[in-house]
Amino acid sequence: MAAATEGTIEVKMEEGLAPEAVGAKPSSRASIVVEHAVTDRAHDELEKKKDVLKAHQIQGTLDARTVSDAVTGGGRSSNPTAADQLGLDILAGFRRKVFGLLIVQSAVIWGLAAAIARIPVILDRNMLDYDKEKKEFYQDCGIAAGVFILAIIALAFVARYRWRWSQSLIALSMFTVIMSTFLGIVCGPNILLGMGLALGGTLLVALPSCVRFKDRMIEVFPVAMLVAVSMLIIGFGGWLTVTPHIEARWAAPCLLLNAVGMMWLGYEMDWICSRLNPDEYLLPICLVWSEILTTVVVVTVMVMASDYSSCQPGDCLSGCGTYCHCDCWLYANGDSSKKQHFRNMNKIKEAEGRTAPAQQSMQEETMAP
């Protein structure tokens, strides 16, 4: 039986067809790739990549993506069964699924986060406030970090079980609740404004991007660029007129990141549509949120470094938000700014050591009868 299977695979290879891995379950996507691959160009490319495909076959990793990349050479539009290669109806449906899920999820997170931020216990605690003692601030950081890690774990489960509808739905629901909790306790009541701006921008990007104009559809990136600029203007206008009490160190970076993120979403959607099969509509959700979580970490570290001296002098960087002091310079004479810092610190300690005995003797003289 094994010999017969190997013979069948060899025949397919000679004919330029895409074989499936020995012992692997039949895949509808792989069958579609095979149908698309039966062309002169595909035959020539498969002949060139025969050794590569055989190696994947031996390893048991030969699938639809491997064959399509071998046929087209990778890069943009490298998958013949990608959403933008199967007709405008399928492309429109794929975009509507992705944007629809993202908008509904963002709306739920918006409402839940705003409600969680207004819970009396959380309001009284005033998470991550400037005026807190370090011990209490570190406790807040621990709570936020714990919820953040739970969100990452939940997102990993969404990506892992995205092919199973019931399990992926449970994992997606758990991630939505956990992410809402994180944003509610970290951002406070202002999450209503920030998340609302992001949700409105995503909706404006989705509306024209999901419409088919007879024999054509617009790419997402140009739409996202226009929306990003509009949201930036609206955001700064709203900040100056509606919420001027929010400090610029918080408002300006958040508005800029929202604009850049909106443009990145447009670029990524175009790239996703040229790479993913139509039934991979949950994977873009995982990609978008993973990048948002990474951005949250970067912004949090920058704020902590500027306001709580998380990076002390003598390290590479101290202060990122209000000032920037770099101790990373190397000089031509072999010296460095870090060495200078430690020399200055030693001089201060020596000076303190010399003045301490003198102060002690003066105190003894004044106390003597």
QUIRARA-V945696 format. One record per residue. RES is the residue in three letters. OMEGA is omega in whole degrees, -180 to 180 (none if undefined). NEAR is the number of other ideal C-beta (glycine too) atoms within 8 Angstrom. Layout:
RES_OMEGA_NEAR, RES_OMEGA_NEAR
This chain:
MET_179_4, ALA_180_6, ALA_179_6, ALA_179_7, THR_179_9, GLU_178_9, GLY_179_8, THR_180_8, ILE_-179_11, GLU_178_8, VAL_179_8, LYS_179_10, MET_-179_13, GLU_-178_6, GLU_180_7, GLY_180_11, LEU_-177_10, ALA_178_12, PRO_173_10, GLU_-176_9, ALA_179_11, VAL_180_9, GLY_-180_4, ALA_179_10, LYS_178_3, PRO_-179_7, SER_178_10, SER_179_6, ARG_178_11, ALA_179_13, SER_179_9, ILE_178_11, VAL_179_15, VAL_-179_11, GLU_179_7, HIS_-175_12, ALA_-177_15, VAL_176_9, THR_179_7, ASP_-179_5, ARG_180_7, ALA_180_12, HIS_180_11, ASP_-179_9, GLU_180_12, LEU_177_17, GLU_179_8, LYS_-175_6, LYS_-176_10, LYS_-179_9, ASP_179_6, VAL_-179_8, LEU_177_16, LYS_178_9, ALA_176_8, HIS_-180_11, GLN_180_12, ILE_-179_6, GLN_-178_7, GLY_-178_9, THR_-180_7, LEU_-180_13, ASP_-176_12, ALA_-178_14, ARG_-180_7, THR_-179_11, VAL_-177_16, SER_177_15, ASP_178_11, ALA_-179_11, VAL_-171_15, THR_177_12, GLY_178_7, GLY_179_5, GLY_-178_6, ARG_-178_6, SER_-176_9, SER_-178_12, ASN_-180_15, PRO_178_11, THR_176_12, ALA_-174_14, ALA_-177_14, ASP_179_8, GLN_-174_9, LEU_178_9, GLY_-176_5, LEU_179_9, ASP_179_7, ILE_178_10, LEU_179_13, ALA_179_12, GLY_179_9, PHE_179_13, ARG_-179_15, ARG_177_9, LYS_-176_9, VAL_-179_13, PHE_179_13, GLY_178_9, LEU_-178_11, LEU_-179_13, ILE_179_12, VAL_179_8, GLN_179_11, SER_178_12, ALA_178_9, VAL_179_10, ILE_178_13, TRP_-179_13, GLY_-179_8, LEU_-179_13, ALA_178_17, ALA_178_13, ALA_180_9, ILE_-180_12, ALA_-178_15, ARG_173_8, ILE_-175_9, PRO_-179_5, VAL_-179_6, ILE_177_12, LEU_-179_10, ASP_-179_6, ARG_178_7, ASN_-173_7, MET_173_11, LEU_180_8, ASP_-178_7, TYR_-170_4, ASP_-179_3, LYS_172_10, GLU_-175_5, LYS_-178_7, LYS_180_6, GLU_178_8, PHE_178_12, TYR_175_8, GLN_176_8, ASP_178_12, CYS_179_10, GLY_178_8, ILE_-179_10, ALA_-180_13, ALA_178_8, GLY_178_8, VAL_180_12, PHE_179_12, ILE_176_8, LEU_178_9, ALA_178_13, ILE_180_9, ILE_179_8, ALA_179_13, LEU_177_13, ALA_177_8, PHE_177_12, VAL_180_15, ALA_-177_10, ARG_-175_7, TYR_-177_10, ARG_179_11, TRP_-178_4, ARG_-168_7, TRP_-176_5, SER_-179_6, GLN_179_9, SER_179_13, LEU_178_8, ILE_-179_8, ALA_180_13, LEU_178_12, SER_178_8, MET_179_10, PHE_-180_14, THR_-180_12, VAL_-178_9, ILE_179_12, MET_176_13, SER_179_13, THR_-180_12, PHE_-179_12, LEU_-180_12, GLY_-177_17, ILE_-177_13, VAL_-175_10, CYS_-180_9, GLY_-178_10, PRO_-179_8, ASN_178_9, ILE_179_14, LEU_-179_11, LEU_-177_10, GLY_-180_11, MET_177_14, GLY_178_9, LEU_179_14, ALA_179_12, LEU_178_12, GLY_178_9, GLY_179_14, THR_179_14, LEU_179_9, LEU_176_11, VAL_-174_16, ALA_-172_12, LEU_179_8, PRO_-176_7, SER_-177_15, CYS_-178_9, VAL_177_8, ARG_178_8, PHE_-178_7, LYS_-174_4, ASP_-179_4, ARG_173_7, MET_-179_10, ILE_174_9, GLU_-174_9, VAL_-173_15, PHE_179_11, PRO_178_9, VAL_-179_14, ALA_179_15, MET_179_10, LEU_-180_8, VAL_-179_12, ALA_178_14, VAL_179_9, SER_180_10, MET_178_15, LEU_178_12, ILE_179_8, ILE_-179_9, GLY_179_12, PHE_177_9, GLY_178_8, GLY_179_11, TRP_-177_12, LEU_-176_6, THR_-175_6, VAL_-175_6, THR_-180_9, PRO_-179_7, HIS_178_3, ILE_-176_8, GLU_-177_5, ALA_-179_5, ARG_176_10, TRP_-172_9, ALA_-175_11, ALA_179_8, PRO_-179_10, CYS_180_10, LEU_178_13, LEU_178_9, LEU_177_10, ASN_180_16, ALA_179_13, VAL_179_9, GLY_179_12, MET_178_16, MET_178_12, TRP_177_9, LEU_178_13, GLY_178_17, TYR_-177_11, GLU_179_11, MET_176_15, ASP_180_11, TRP_-179_9, ILE_-178_13, CYS_179_14, SER_-177_13, ARG_-170_9, LEU_173_12, ASN_-177_10, PRO_-178_10, ASP_177_5, GLU_-172_9, TYR_177_11, LEU_-178_12, LEU_176_11, PRO_178_14, ILE_179_14, CYS_-180_12, LEU_-178_10, VAL_-177_11, TRP_177_11, SER_178_9, GLU_176_10, ILE_179_9, LEU_177_12, THR_178_8, THR_178_10, VAL_179_9, VAL_-178_9, VAL_-179_8, VAL_-179_11, THR_179_9, VAL_179_9, MET_-180_11, VAL_179_12, MET_-179_10, ALA_-177_15, SER_-171_12, ASP_-175_9, TYR_176_8, SER_178_8, SER_175_7, CYS_-174_10, GLN_174_7, PRO_-174_7, GLY_171_8, ASP_-175_8, CYS_-172_6, LEU_174_12, SER_-180_10, GLY_-179_12, CYS_-173_9, GLY_-176_9, THR_178_6, TYR_-179_5, CYS_-180_6, HIS_-175_8, CYS_175_8, ASP_-175_13, CYS_-176_8, TRP_173_7, LEU_-174_4, TYR_-175_8, ALA_-179_3, ASN_180_4, GLY_179_4, ASP_177_6, SER_-180_8, SER_179_10, LYS_177_9, LYS_178_8, GLN_-180_9, HIS_-178_11, PHE_176_9, ARG_178_8, ASN_178_8, MET_178_9, ASN_177_8, LYS_179_8, ILE_180_8, LYS_179_8, GLU_179_8, ALA_177_8, GLU_179_8, GLY_180_7, ARG_-177_8, THR_-178_8, ALA_179_8, PRO_180_7, ALA_179_8, GLN_-179_8, GLN_180_8, SER_178_8, MET_179_8, GLN_179_8, GLU_180_8, GLU_180_7, THR_-180_6, MET_-179_5, ALA_-180_5, PRO_none_1
